[in-house]
Amino acid sequence: MRRKGLWGVVLVLSALFVMTATFAGAAEKVYINGIDANFPPFAFVDKSGNPDGFDVKALDWIAKEMGFKVKHQPMDWDGIIPSLKAKKIDIVASGMSITDARKKEVNFTTAYWKIKQVLVGKKDAKITAEQALADGNKIGVQRGTTEAKWIEENLIKKGGKKFELVQYDSAPLAIEDVANGRIIAAAMDDAPALDAAKKKPVKILGGFGMKDEDFGYAVRKEDTEFLKKLNEGLKKLMKSPYWAELKKNYIDK
């Protein structure tokens, strides 16, 4: 009887250990944020190799406030939604535009930033945005972006424009070719365009007809509880003094 009782105690203790370990494992889950490592000021990798940017710091704040852990993983932008759906990452907080096409594949948080689409040309260029789109010119764009798709469908296929659309792995690479004169202009969001104009001999030429878009964080369709947590965190962040600090440090500097 004594041996049987002792064995029962061992079983109970073992069960408690398993339960404790399970709860600890659940509490320690780290959400992986897929970022475009070349999309300043929203997401980039700094000189020390660390993820940085407006969205990176914003999500860090939300994670701390809402009680979860997050890790930022740089990856190719054109494969970021397939990676999210395949559970290689858990969220995309990296300047992603909310579109109807993307809504069919993922769920978005409430919008937190409105952007315009612009053309960037050399600083000494004496041309307008419309002139940059003339036949025979080369226009750069980051592949996998909403502007790349819009330009292809609306300016080239429907609009009959005959400029050459050159696709790049990142917006900064397109900016380099603008500065070096390899292409006449590059299409991108206005925030990274303004950031580039502060660092490179380039300037914003103007818009090219694409409507303004909103940024939001993307999650898998089934992750409804995580989405609620993110929306609550975003709401708190945008009401906090840290929101103004983020804008000052990354957008308005």
N, C-alpha and C positions, 0 to 999 in steps of 0.2 A: 504493500500500500504506500509505503513511504517513497519507494522508487517511482511508482506511478504518479504520485503527487508532484515529485520533483520534475518529472518529465513534462507534466502539465504546465508547471511554472516556466520551464524552458520554452515550450511552445508559445505561451502567451508573450514572453519577453521577445521571442523571435518575430512574432507578428507585429508587436509594437515597434520593433526596430525597422521592419520593412515599411510600415505605415509612415514612420518618421522620415525615413529616407525618401519615400515617395513624395511626401509633402515638401521636403527640402528641395528635391529635384524640380518640382513644379515651381517653387518660389524662385529658383535660380535660373529659370528660362531666360535666355538672352534673345531679344528680337534683333534680327539682322536687317539693317537698312541698306538697300542697294543705292549707291550714288554714282553720278557721273563725276569722275575725278577731275574733269576739265570744264567746269561750268561755274566759274567765279561770277558774282560773289555768293551764289547760293550753295555751291558744293565744289570742293577742290581738295587737293592734297598739298599741304604746306611744304616748306623747304626741308623740314625734318622728317617728312614722310607720314605725317599725321593728317587724318581727315579734318577738314575745317570748312567754314562757310556759314552763311545765314541759316540754312536748313539744318545743318549738322548741329549747331549750337542750340537752335530752337528745339529740336527733337531731344537733345540731351536734357534740356530744362524740363520738357514735358515728361520724360521718363522718370526723372527724379521726383517731380511733383506727383505723378500718378503711381509711383511704386513699381516700376519695372526697369529692366536693364536693356541697354541697346548697344549694338556694335555697328559701325559703319563700314561697309564693304564696297570699295571701288569696283566697277565693272563696265562692260561695253553697254552703251545706252540702247543700241538697236535690239539688244536681246534682253532688256531688263524686265519687261512684262512676262515673257516666257519663263524667266528665272523665278519671278514671283509666283506664278501659277504652279511651277514645278517644286515649290517650297525650298528653293535654294536660298531665298531671302524671304523676309516676312513683311516688308514695307518698302515703299519707294518715297522718300522724302528728299527730293533733289530737283526742285524746279520742274515738276511734271504738269503739263497743261491738262486741264479737264476737258475731254472731248466726248462726243456721243459714241464714237467708235471705241474708245478706251473703256467707257462705261459698260459696254457689253461684256468686257473681259474682267474688269476689276471694279471695286467700289472705291469711291473717293471720300475724303473728309470734306468738311465745309471749306470753301475757298479762303485762302489767307493772303493772296497777292494777285493783283491785276497787272497784266503785262501787255505791251504793244510790240508788234513785229516791225522791225526796221532793216534798212540796208546800211551797211557800214562801208565807207570808201576811204581812200587815202586822204590824209589831212589837207594836202594842197590840191586836191581834185577840184576842178571847176565844172562839175557836172551835177545834175539833179538825180533823184532816185529813178525817175522815168527814163532819163538818158542812159543810166547805167544798165537798164533792161533792154537796150537796143540790140538788134540782130548782130550776131557775131561776137558779142561780149561774153565773158566768163563770169558767172555768179556762183559763189561758194555757199554751201549750206551743210550743216551737220546731218549725217544720215540718221534716219529713225525719228526725226523730229516732226512736229506738226507743220512747221513752215516748209520743210522739204516736200511733204505730201501735198500741201496746199499749192505751192508754186508749180509742181509737176502737173497737177490736175487743172488748176485754174488759169495759170499764165501760159503754160506751154501747150497742153492738150486742148483746152477750151479757148484760150485767148490767142493762140496762134503765134506766140512769141518764139523767136528763133535764137535766143541766147543759149549758151551752153551751161547747163547746171552741173557744177563740180561738187561731188559729195565728199565730206571729210569725216574722220573719226571724232573730231571735236571742233567746237567753235574757235578756240584759240589757234588751231592749225589753219583754219580759214582766214583768221585775222592776220596771221604771219604772211600768208600769200597775198593778202590785200596790201600790206605794208611793203612787201617786196615787189609789187607790181605784177605778180603772176596772174591774178584775177582782178577784175575791176571793182568788185564789191562782194560783200557777204551778207546773207540774210540771217537774222537772229532776234532773240528777245531784247527789249530795250535795256534791261538791267545789266546783262553781261556786255552789251554794246557800250554802255556808259562806262563800265569798268575798264573795258579795253581802251577807250578813248583817253583815259587817265594814264595809261601805261605805254601805249603805242602811238605812232604817228598816223592815227586814223580818226575819223569823225563819222557821226551819223548823217546820212544823206536824206533820210526821210522814210516814210512808210511805203509799202508796195501793194496796198489794197486788202491785206488780210485783217480780219476783225480782231479786236482785243480778246485776250484769253485770260482765264483764271488758273492759278496754281492750286493744287491740292495734294495731299498725301494719298497714295494708292495702297490698298490692301486686297487680299483675296476675298472673293465673294462670301465665303463661309465664315470669315473672321469677324462676325458682327459685334461680339463683345469687345474685341480689340479696337474696332472702329469707334465704338461708343467712348471708350477710354481716350482715344486720340482726340476725338471731337471735344470732349470735356477738357482735356489738357490744353488744346489749342485755344479754347475760349478763355481759360484762365491766363494763358500766356499773353494773349492779345490785350488783356485788361491790366497786365502787370507792368511795372516800370522797366522790366527787362526787355520788353518788346521794343520800346523806344531806344533802348541801349543797343539792341541788335541792329536796328535800322541805321543808327548813327555809326556803328562800327563797320558795317558791311555794305550798306546801300548808299548812304549819304556822304561817306567820307571822301 
